Amino acid sequence: TPQDVFVTCKNLPKNDLLDKSDPVVMLSAMNPLTNQWEVLGNTETQKNNHDPAFTQPLAVEHYSQQDRQLRFSVFDSDSDTADVSKLKDSDLLGEVIVNAIQLKSQENTPIVFPLQGKNCKPDTLIQLIMVPTGTPLSEVEQHTRGNETPYDIYVSCRQLPKNDLTSKSDPIVSANALNPITVQWEPVGATEVRKDDHDPNFIRPITINQFTSRDRQLCFQVYDSDSDDLSQIKADDKLGEVYVPFSKLLQSMGKPVVIPVQGKNCTPDTVIQLIVVPAGTPVDDIEKSSQGEVTPLEVYVMGRSLPKNDLLSKSDPIAVLNVLNPLSNEFNVVGTTERKENDHNPNFTRPIPIEHFSKKDRELRVNVYDCDDEDTNKLSEKDQLGEASVNLSQLYESLGRPVTVALSGKQTTDESAVRLIAVPAGTSIDEILRQLRGTVTPQDVFVGCTNLPKHDVLSKSDPVVLLSALDATTGLWEPLGNTETLKDNHNPTFSRPLALEHYSEQDRAVRFSVHDSDSDDNDISKLNDSSLLGETVINASQLKFQENSPIILPLKGKNCEENTLIQIILVPSGTSLAEVEKRTRGNEVPHDIYISCRHLPKNDLTSKSDPMYSALI
């Protein structure tokens, strides 16, 4: 069967001192009778070319009943007429020996072999394609490609290096594909230019065909360009490049593939992201595919220790939620809360809706402003109280629970923060609180104190105990109730219990504050820091763990001493004081105590002492 073999070579060695090699390929076949190589033909000579793609095929006959060895020898020819009779061993660049049956078994498919020779390197290659005699080169290329399917490639980059002294780079990405016939890189397409952008998200995709019969090697080169015209780009404009098989991108169809960019000034953070989709796919569909499952959420915002922006009054805060647009690399407003007047610890009641994507995180930024009215269009940088950044995935992982993020700004302090709670869309505030708390169990707390400090100059203190709990949602102490006031008593036992709810799914800190009250009507609104005798903080879970058992804690305060104590007993709601006392005692067993003494001191001048004992508990 008459056949033709088309030949290309890659990275041929240099054989001349002053210029490149002029390669020609000579085909020989082993004669099994004489055991000698017989020349069958040669290609044309390619001038000054180390990566030649020969257009003249080599004719060879394939025998169905007999295999034979073929030798492809690449020479450096100085003859314009490709006269192989003038070739010498010193002109040999490299050669390879293959069996004809191997080429026939992969007819119409390119086979790559390493060339063997004195100066050949591992990447010195020869590619052979056997086709039926008379097949034109264009048809050979079609055979090697198979059916073509067009795809679009969307490109974005991160942390590109700076190429200009006075400004940022203006990146453009060009794509090239390796032609296996010519073994040359051929341009496929390019993105648009993005001005002054080291983290570009290119809008225009690069369209490329994938061949069913073979993979394609792709090269993406990133340049700093002043124009979309690639012909004006110079080698010095290159920022970096990546190489990737097209098959790797197709395996991640619709999903981003991130590859480090190689270049002189590139860092490990310099990467290119490629997303392959069928040609013509709308950007919205691409975004939807990369996003995954969409979950509508609502975000509740609270501010803590916001700075003062006005000289004469407190700030009137409003919060604005922004999300980073990965295409423009800019933050877009998602929504705003309502405005709170004169409030440095606002709890905004209007949630901001946002969508969570299962396959794609979103970077959020919360800006808090001092706003004179609800019109956010009038807000400026001077109105900003601070800003905080957080990923939506953090809020989603803590769904229904507050996430505290530090607020940064010119006047902010270490305590300045925003608290964000993400919940499924439509969740009411009551439902949020219920989820946070779990099962609610009503409890009573009985309180007693020992050795309270004196607060009044002329009389003893008149103590009252205030109970407050730390609200997990707002981060503020919420008053829960107070005992009665006991007059002139430094060791009070309060008979009125304090009501406290225990939450099964949420622990919380509770604070017992003991004040000196001068009000006969028990008006706690008149109490302030100056009336505070002492206080202590304990977790509600600790009280619940020791239910029906007294817990004694030291009181902390300016004039408190080591023996200034508070006793707390948590009991089921409605338990009487008598039952509390009984529970703290347990079962009663009477005992007698007999007493005797030795060597008592003398108390009378004329006679011995007459001792008697009394017992106190």
C-alpha positions, 0 to 999 in steps of 0.5 A, spaced: 500 500 500 503 506 497 503 511 503 506 518 505 509 520 511 509 528 513 515 530 518 516 536 522 521 537 527 522 541 534 528 544 537 534 541 532 541 542 534 545 548 531 550 545 526 553 551 523 557 556 527 554 563 524 547 561 522 542 556 524 541 549 521 538 548 514 534 541 515 532 536 510 530 529 512 532 523 508 528 516 509 531 509 508 528 502 509 532 496 511 533 491 506 531 484 509 535 480 504 542 485 504 541 487 511 543 494 508 539 501 508 536 503 502 534 510 501 527 511 499 527 519 498 527 526 502 524 532 504 525 539 501 530 543 505 528 548 510 533 554 511 535 557 517 530 553 521 530 549 528 523 547 528 521 545 521 515 543 518 516 539 511 511 540 506 514 535 501 511 528 504 516 522 504 513 516 499 513 509 503 510 502 501 507 498 506 507 491 506 501 487 509 505 481 510 511 483 512 514 489 517 520 493 515 524 498 519 524 505 517 530 510 518 528 518 518 535 521 518 535 529 519 541 532 516 544 540 515 544 541 508 548 546 505 545 545 498 539 549 495 537 543 491 537 538 497 542 533 493 542 528 499 548 525 495 553 531 498 550 529 505 556 527 510 556 524 517 558 530 520 552 533 517 547 529 521 543 532 526 539 526 529 535 520 527 530 515 529 528 508 527 521 506 527 517 500 524 512 501 518 507 497 522 507 502 528 506 508 523 500 504 519 497 502 525 496 509 527 495 512 520 492 519 520 495 520 527 501 524 529 506 520 533 512 524 536 519 521 537 525 523 540 531 524 535 538 521 537 544 524 536 550 527 538 548 534 540 540 532 541 537 534 547 531 531 550 526 536 547 529 535 540 523 531 537 521 529 530 513 528 529 511 523 523 504 522 520 502 516 515 497 518 510 494 515 504 498 517 498 496 523 495 493 526 501 494 534 501 497 537 507 490 541 509 487 534 509 492 531 514 491 537 518 484 535 518 485 528 520 489 530 526 484 534 529 478 531 528 471 534 529 472 541 532 468 544 538 468 551 539 469 554 547 470 560 550 475 561 555 474 567 561 480 570 564 482 573 570 488 575 574 491 576 581 497 580 583 500 582 577 507 585 577 508 592 576 511 594 569 511 601 569 515 606 574 509 611 574 503 607 574 500 600 574 500 595 569 495 595 563 494 588 562 492 584 556 492 576 555 493 573 549 492 565 547 496 561 543 495 554 541 501 549 539 500 546 532 502 539 532 503 539 524 508 545 524 510 545 531 509 552 532 505 556 537 499 560 533 495 565 536 488 564 538 485 570 540 486 575 546 482 579 551 481 586 552 486 591 555 484 593 562 487 600 565 491 600 571 489 594 574 493 588 577 487 584 579 483 584 572 477 580 570 477 580 563 470 581 560 471 579 553 472 571 552 477 568 548 474 563 543 478 556 541 476 550 538 477 543 541 479 537 536 476 530 538 482 527 535 487 530 539 489 535 545 491 542 544 497 545 548 495 552 550 500 558 552 497 564 555 501 570 555 500 576 560 502 583 557 502 590 559 499 594 553 497 601 551 493 598 545 489 592 544 493 591 537 498 585 539 502 587 533 505 593 537 507 589 544 514 588 545 518 582 549 519 587 554 512 588 555 511 581 558 509 580 565 508 572 565 505 566 562 502 559 563 502 553 559 496 548 560 493 542 556 486 544 553 484 537 556 485 540 563 481 546 562 475 541 559 475 537 565 473 543 569 468 545 565 464 551 568 469 551 574 475 556 575 482 553 574 487 557 577 495 556 575 501 560 577 504 565 572 511 564 571 515 571 570 521 575 572 517 579 577 511 574 578 510 572 586 507 566 588 501 570 589 501 572 581 496 567 578 491 566 572 484 564 573 481 560 566 474 558 566 472 554 559 464 554 557 461 552 551 462 558 546 456 563 546 454 561 553 451 567 557 455 571 562 449 570 567 449 562 566 457 562 567 456 566 573 450 561 575 454 555 574 460 557 578 456 560 584 452 553 585 446 553 589 443 559 591 441 561 598 437 567 600 439 570 606 438 576 611 443 580 615 442 583 621 447 589 623 449 591 630 454 597 632 458 597 638 462 603 641 461 607 635 465 613 635 462 620 635 462 624 629 458 631 632 461 635 637 454 637 640 451 630 640 451 623 639 452 620 632 446 618 628 448 611 625 446 607 618 450 601 616 451 600 608 452 593 606 457 592 600 459 586 596 465 585 591 464 584 584 469 579 581 469 582 574 470 589 576 473 588 582 469 594 585 464 594 591 457 594 590 452 596 595 447 591 597 442 594 601 442 599 608 439 599 615 435 604 617 438 610 621 438 610 628 438 617 632 443 619 638 446 611 638 453 609 639 450 602 640 445 601 635 441 595 634 438 595 627 432 592 626 431 592 618 435 586 615 439 587 609 438 581 603 443 577 600 444 571 596 449 565 599 453 561 593 455 554 595 460 554 590 463 561 591 464 565 597 463 573 597 467 578 600 463 583 604 464 590 607 460 594 612 460 601 612 457 605 618 456 612 617 453 618 621 447 620 617 443 626 618 437 623 614 435 616 610 438 619 604 444 615 603 446 618 596 448 624 601 453 620 605 461 622 604 467 620 606 467 625 612 461 622 614 464 615 615 465 612 622 468 606 620 468 600 616 469 592 617 470 586 612 468 579 612 467 573 608 459 571 607 462 564 608 463 566 615 456 568 616 453 562 613 458 557 617 455 561 623 448 561 621 443 564 626 449 566 631 452 573 631 459 574 628 463 580 631 468 584 626 472 589 628 471 596 626 476 600 623 476 608 622 479 614 624 476 615 630 475 608 632 477 604 638 479 597 640 472 596 642 469 599 636 465 593 632 459 591 628 456 584 630 453 581 624 447 575 624 445 572 617 439 568 617 434 565 612 430 570 608 424 571 612 426 569 619 423 574 624 427 577 630 423 572 635 425 566 631 432 568 631 432 569 638 428 562 639 433 559 635 439 562 639 436 560 646 433 553 645 428 551 650 427 556 656 426 554 663 424 559 668 428 559 674 428 563 681 435 566 684 435 567 692 441 572 694 444 573 700 450 578 702 456 578 707 460 584 710 458 589 705 462 595 705 459 602 708 457 607 703 453 612 708 457 616 713 452 616 718 448 610 717 449 603 714 448 601 707 441 600 705 443 594 700 439 592 693 441 587 688 440 588 681 440 582 676 442 583 669 444 578 663 449 579 657 444 579 651 448 575 645 445 578 640 446 586 642 452 585 646 449 589 652 447 588 659 439 587 659 436 588 666 432 582 669 430 585 675 431 587 683 430 584 690 427 588 695 431 594 699 433 592 706 435 598 711 441 598 715 444 591 713 451 589 711 449 582 711 442 582 708 438 575 706 433 578 701 426 574 701 424 576 694 427 572 688 430 574 682 427 571 676 432 568 671 430 564 664 435 558 663 436 557 655 438 550 653 442 552 647 445 558 649 449 560 655 449 567 657 453 571 663 449 574 668 451 580 673 449 581 680 450 588 682 449 590 689 447 598 690 446 602 696 439 605 695 436 611 698 430 610 695 424 608 700 420 606 694 425 601 691 426 606 685 432 603 681 432 608 676 436 612 681 441 608 682 448 609 678 455 607 679 456 612 685 451 607 689 455 601 687 457 597 693 460 591 689 458 586 683 460 579 680 459 575 674 457 568 673 455 564 667 448 562 667 450 554 666 454 554 672 448 556 676 444 551 673 449 546 674 449 547 681 441 548 682 439 548 689 446 548 691 448 555 694 454 558 690 459 563 694 462 568 690 467 574 692 464 581 690 468 586 686 468 593 688 472 599 690 471 598 698 470 591 698 474 586 702 476 579 702 470 577 706 465 581 702 461 575 699 455 574 695 451 567 696 447 565 690 442 559 690 438 557 683 432 554 684 425 552 680 421 558 679 416 558 685 420 555 690 419 558 697 424 561 701 423 556 706 424 550 701 430 553 699 433 553 706 430 546 707 434 544 700 440 547 702 440 543 709 438 537 707 435 532 712 435 534 719 438 529 724 439 532 732 445 531 735 447 533 742 454 536 744 457 535 751 462 540 753 468 540 757 474 545 758 481 545 761 485 551 764 480 556 763 482 563 765 480 567 771 475 572 771 474 574 778 479 577 783 476 573 789 474 567 786 474 562 780 470 563 774 463 560 773 463 558 766 457 557 761 457 556 753 452 558 748 453 555 741 452 560 735 451 557 727 
